[in-house]
Amino acid sequence: MGTPAFSVPILESLIEADYEIVAVVTQPDRPVGRKKIITPTPVKEAAVKHDLLVLQPEKISGSPEMEKIKELAPDLLITAAFGQFLPEKLLQVPKLGAINVHASLLPKYRGGAPVHYSIMAGDAETGVTIMEMIKKMDAGGIFSQQKIAITKQDDVGTMFEKLSLVGRDLLLETLPKIISGELKPVPQNEAEVTFSPNISREQEAIDWNKTAEAVDNQVRGMHPWPVAFTTFEGARWKIYHVTPLDEQTTELPGTIIARTKKALHIACGQGTVLAIDELQPAGKAKQTVQAFLNGSGQAITEGQQVK
């Protein structure tokens, strides 16, 4: 059970390891892009390539697809970024239980956006947890974990690619021990639990009172989706890439302190400064800051404010 590209290497590794996949469950096809073209999920595309049965419930609970899963009587359910909450009645179907490939070091970052939160928090590392699934979200016992570093060049996209491969390898290593009963889940420490709910619209807005490093973490923690933004004279700019600078300023946070043909520097909290490198003005395409300043951003001057 999975949906995005993160889940594909995990599915394909199970196929290559000769596990019998009786069905693949993924989200329904959705409209994608400006033209709203109906597009299958990456997991569906992979499953179809291998001639596997694909189930796509709009909501799994009480659906015909859930009844089909019961009929198939699988030994095990494996989820990896499926995107829906599984009802307890479904978790009780497989005789070996249900396990999840979760992209954090539980009990840290339970919820739907663990990679985003780990980068936004400036964490030095994250990882993958193989865990048992219970009624309470991401609260089951832990079978295994693998850590991985987060670099200052990483964003959500690069970390999903890395964590997908970590999860693939960790699952293949762990699965035989779960099936044999050799490995038992270790309960999570509830005192160390933190949460990572889906990103809200309010969280996407840049707070220039934060330090340049914190703003950089936010931008990378929302790239390539949902994308951080700021506003300038009422117009929204999506911000795709920034660079904290090794300089200080006494200007108020949000002040444009340097504007050349190639650079746009913004004052941040605690006197720090960052450069905007890539952005998307409202109604325009994503572009470098140089292209922006030589085009629709020509009227921008030092001393103006972004909010």
C-alpha positions as CSV (number, residue, x, y, z in Angstrom):
1,M,0.0,0.0,0.0
2,G,1.7,3.2,-1.2
3,T,1.3,6.2,-3.5
4,P,4.3,8.5,-4.3
5,A,7.7,7.8,-5.9
6,F,9.0,7.1,-2.4
7,S,7.1,3.9,-2.4
8,V,8.2,2.6,-5.8
9,P,11.6,1.2,-5.0
10,I,10.1,-0.6,-1.9
11,L,7.4,-2.3,-4.1
12,E,9.9,-3.2,-6.8
13,S,12.3,-4.7,-4.2
14,L,9.6,-6.9,-2.8
15,I,8.8,-8.2,-6.4
16,E,12.5,-8.8,-7.1
17,A,12.9,-10.7,-3.8
18,D,10.1,-13.1,-4.9
19,Y,7.5,-12.1,-2.4
20,E,4.1,-12.8,-3.8
21,I,2.3,-9.4,-4.1
22,V,-1.5,-10.3,-4.3
23,A,-2.5,-6.7,-4.7
24,V,-1.2,-3.1,-4.7
25,V,-3.4,-0.4,-3.1
26,T,-2.8,3.2,-4.0
27,Q,-4.7,6.5,-4.2
28,P,-7.0,7.2,-7.1
29,D,-5.8,8.8,-10.3
30,R,-5.7,12.6,-9.8
31,P,-5.6,15.7,-12.1
32,V,-2.0,17.0,-12.2
33,G,-0.5,20.2,-13.5
34,R,-2.0,23.4,-15.0
35,K,-3.9,21.3,-17.6
36,K,-5.3,19.0,-14.9
37,I,-4.4,15.9,-16.8
38,I,-5.7,12.8,-14.9
39,T,-2.5,10.9,-13.9
40,P,-2.0,7.6,-12.1
41,T,0.2,7.5,-9.0
42,P,3.8,6.4,-9.4
43,V,3.0,3.2,-7.5
44,K,0.1,2.4,-9.9
45,E,2.4,2.8,-12.8
46,A,5.0,0.4,-11.3
47,A,2.3,-2.1,-10.4
48,V,0.8,-2.0,-13.9
49,K,4.2,-2.6,-15.4
50,H,4.4,-5.8,-13.4
51,D,0.8,-6.9,-14.2
52,L,-0.3,-6.7,-10.5
53,L,-3.8,-6.2,-9.3
54,V,-4.3,-2.5,-8.4
55,L,-7.0,-1.2,-6.0
56,Q,-7.6,2.5,-5.7
57,P,-10.1,3.3,-3.0
58,E,-11.2,7.0,-2.6
59,K,-11.4,6.1,1.1
60,I,-10.3,2.6,2.2
61,S,-12.7,2.3,5.2
62,G,-15.9,0.5,4.3
63,S,-15.0,0.4,0.6
64,P,-15.4,-2.4,-1.9
65,E,-11.6,-2.4,-2.2
66,M,-11.3,-3.2,1.5
67,E,-13.7,-6.1,1.1
68,K,-11.5,-7.3,-1.8
69,I,-8.4,-7.2,0.5
70,K,-10.3,-9.4,3.0
71,E,-11.1,-11.9,0.2
72,L,-7.5,-12.0,-0.8
73,A,-6.6,-12.9,2.8
74,P,-3.0,-11.6,2.7
75,D,-0.4,-12.8,5.1
76,L,1.0,-9.3,5.6
77,L,0.1,-5.7,4.8
78,I,3.1,-3.4,4.0
79,T,2.5,0.4,3.8
80,A,4.9,3.0,2.6
81,A,3.4,6.5,2.2
82,F,0.0,5.3,1.3
83,G,-1.7,8.5,2.4
84,Q,-4.8,7.2,4.1
85,F,-5.5,6.1,7.7
86,L,-6.1,2.3,7.9
87,P,-9.1,1.2,9.9
88,E,-8.6,-1.4,12.7
89,K,-10.8,-3.9,10.9
90,L,-8.3,-3.9,8.0
91,L,-5.2,-4.2,10.3
92,Q,-6.8,-7.3,11.7
93,V,-7.0,-9.1,8.3
94,P,-3.4,-10.3,7.7
95,K,-2.3,-13.1,10.0
96,L,1.2,-11.7,10.3
97,G,-0.1,-8.2,10.9
98,A,0.6,-4.9,9.1
99,I,3.9,-3.0,9.0
100,N,4.8,0.5,7.9
101,V,7.9,2.0,6.3
102,H,7.9,5.4,8.0
103,A,10.3,8.2,7.0
104,S,11.5,9.3,10.5
105,L,13.2,8.0,13.6
106,L,10.1,7.2,15.6
107,P,8.9,8.3,18.1
108,K,10.0,11.5,16.6
109,Y,7.7,13.0,13.9
110,R,4.6,10.8,13.9
111,G,2.3,12.0,11.1
112,G,2.1,12.7,7.4
113,A,5.1,15.1,6.8
114,P,8.1,13.8,8.8
115,V,10.7,14.7,6.1
116,H,9.4,18.3,5.9
117,Y,9.6,18.8,9.6
118,S,13.0,17.3,10.1
119,I,14.5,19.7,7.5
120,M,12.6,22.7,8.8
121,A,13.8,22.0,12.3
122,G,17.4,21.9,11.1
123,D,18.0,18.3,12.2
124,A,21.4,16.8,11.5
125,E,19.9,13.4,10.7
126,T,16.7,11.5,10.1
127,G,16.0,8.0,9.0
128,V,13.5,5.2,8.4
129,T,11.6,3.1,10.9
130,I,10.0,-0.3,10.2
131,M,7.1,-0.5,12.7
132,E,4.0,-2.5,13.4
133,M,0.7,-0.7,12.6
134,I,-1.9,-0.3,15.3
135,K,-5.1,1.8,15.5
136,K,-3.2,4.8,16.8
137,M,-1.3,6.6,14.0
138,D,2.4,5.8,13.9
139,A,2.3,4.5,17.5
140,G,3.1,0.8,17.0
141,G,6.2,-1.0,18.2
142,I,9.5,-0.6,16.3
143,F,11.1,-3.5,14.5
144,S,14.2,-1.7,13.1
145,Q,15.6,1.7,12.3
146,Q,18.3,3.2,10.1
147,K,19.7,6.7,10.4
148,I,20.8,9.0,7.5
149,A,22.4,12.5,7.6
150,I,20.7,15.6,6.4
151,T,23.1,18.0,4.6
152,K,22.6,21.7,4.0
153,Q,22.2,20.9,0.3
154,D,19.3,18.5,1.0
155,D,15.6,19.4,0.5
156,V,12.4,17.3,0.7
157,G,12.9,16.0,-2.8
158,T,16.5,14.7,-2.3
159,M,15.7,13.3,1.2
160,F,12.7,11.4,-0.2
161,E,14.9,9.8,-2.8
162,K,17.6,8.8,-0.2
163,L,15.1,7.6,2.4
164,S,13.2,5.5,-0.2
165,L,16.4,3.5,-0.8
166,V,17.2,3.3,2.9
167,G,13.6,2.1,3.5
168,R,13.9,-0.5,0.7
169,D,17.1,-2.0,2.1
170,L,15.9,-1.9,5.7
171,L,12.6,-3.6,4.9
172,L,14.3,-6.4,2.9
173,E,16.7,-7.0,5.8
174,T,13.9,-6.9,8.5
175,L,11.1,-8.7,6.8
176,P,12.4,-12.3,7.0
177,K,12.9,-11.8,10.8
178,I,9.3,-10.5,11.2
179,I,7.9,-13.4,9.2
180,S,9.9,-16.0,11.1
181,G,8.9,-14.5,14.5
182,E,12.6,-13.9,15.3
183,L,12.1,-10.1,15.7
184,K,9.6,-8.6,18.1
185,P,8.5,-5.0,18.1
186,V,9.9,-2.7,20.8
187,P,7.3,-0.2,22.2
188,Q,8.0,3.4,21.5
189,N,8.9,5.8,24.3
190,E,5.8,8.0,24.6
191,A,7.8,10.7,26.5
192,E,9.8,11.3,23.3
193,V,6.9,11.6,20.9
194,T,6.7,14.5,18.5
195,F,4.3,15.1,15.6
196,S,4.5,16.2,12.0
197,P,1.0,16.9,10.7
198,N,0.5,17.8,7.1
199,I,1.8,21.3,6.2
200,S,-0.7,24.1,6.6
201,R,-1.0,27.1,4.4
202,E,0.1,29.3,7.3
203,Q,3.3,27.3,7.6
204,E,4.3,28.0,4.0
205,A,4.6,31.8,4.7
206,I,8.1,32.9,5.4
207,D,8.6,34.7,8.8
208,W,11.5,37.1,8.2
209,N,12.0,37.5,11.9
210,K,13.6,34.1,11.9
211,T,17.3,33.8,11.2
212,A,18.6,33.4,7.7
213,E,19.5,29.8,8.5
214,A,16.0,29.1,9.8
215,V,14.5,30.6,6.6
216,D,16.8,28.5,4.5
217,N,15.6,25.4,6.5
218,Q,12.0,26.4,5.8
219,V,12.6,26.9,2.1
220,R,14.4,23.5,1.8
221,G,11.8,21.9,4.0
222,M,9.1,22.9,1.5
223,H,10.9,22.2,-1.7
224,P,9.8,20.9,-4.2
225,W,6.4,20.9,-2.4
226,P,4.4,22.7,-1.1
227,V,6.9,25.6,-1.6
228,A,7.5,28.5,0.8
229,F,6.3,32.0,-0.1
230,T,6.5,35.7,0.7
231,T,4.7,38.7,-0.5
232,F,5.9,42.0,-2.0
233,E,3.5,44.9,-2.3
234,G,0.6,42.4,-2.2
235,A,2.0,40.1,-4.8
236,R,3.0,36.5,-3.8
237,W,6.5,35.2,-4.6
238,K,7.1,31.5,-4.3
239,I,10.6,31.0,-3.0
240,Y,12.5,27.9,-4.3
241,H,16.1,28.5,-3.3
242,V,18.0,30.9,-0.9
243,T,21.5,31.2,0.5
244,P,22.3,32.4,4.0
245,L,25.1,34.9,3.8
246,D,28.1,35.5,6.1
247,E,27.2,39.1,6.9
248,Q,25.2,41.2,9.4
249,T,22.8,44.0,9.1
250,T,21.0,46.5,11.4
251,E,17.9,46.7,9.1
252,L,14.5,45.4,10.1
253,P,13.7,41.8,9.1
254,G,12.2,41.7,5.6
255,T,14.1,44.7,4.3
256,I,15.7,44.5,0.9
257,I,19.2,45.6,1.8
258,A,21.0,44.9,-1.5
259,R,19.6,44.9,-5.0
260,T,21.9,44.6,-8.0
261,K,21.4,43.2,-11.5
262,K,22.2,39.7,-10.2
263,A,21.4,39.7,-6.4
264,L,18.6,40.3,-4.0
265,H,19.6,40.3,-0.3
266,I,17.0,40.3,2.5
267,A,17.5,41.2,6.2
268,C,16.4,38.4,8.5
269,G,16.2,38.0,12.3
270,Q,19.1,38.6,14.7
271,G,20.8,40.7,12.0
272,T,21.4,37.9,9.6
273,V,21.1,38.1,5.8
274,L,20.2,35.8,3.0
275,A,20.1,35.9,-0.8
276,I,17.1,34.9,-2.8
277,D,18.4,32.7,-5.6
278,E,15.3,31.3,-7.3
279,L,11.7,32.3,-7.2
280,Q,8.4,32.4,-9.0
281,P,6.5,35.7,-9.0
282,A,2.7,35.5,-9.2
283,G,1.6,34.7,-12.7
284,K,5.1,34.0,-13.9
285,A,7.4,31.0,-14.4
286,K,10.0,29.9,-11.9
287,Q,13.2,31.8,-12.6
288,T,16.6,32.8,-11.3
289,V,16.8,36.0,-9.3
290,Q,18.9,37.5,-12.1
291,A,16.2,36.9,-14.7
292,F,13.6,38.2,-12.3
293,L,15.5,41.4,-11.5
294,N,16.1,42.1,-15.2
295,G,12.4,41.5,-16.0
296,S,9.4,41.9,-13.9
297,G,11.5,42.8,-10.8
298,Q,13.1,45.9,-12.4
299,A,11.3,48.4,-10.1
300,I,12.5,46.8,-6.9
301,T,14.7,49.0,-4.8
302,E,16.7,48.8,-1.6
303,G,14.8,49.7,1.5
304,Q,11.5,48.1,0.3
305,Q,10.0,45.3,2.4
306,V,8.9,41.7,1.8
307,K,6.4,40.3,4.2
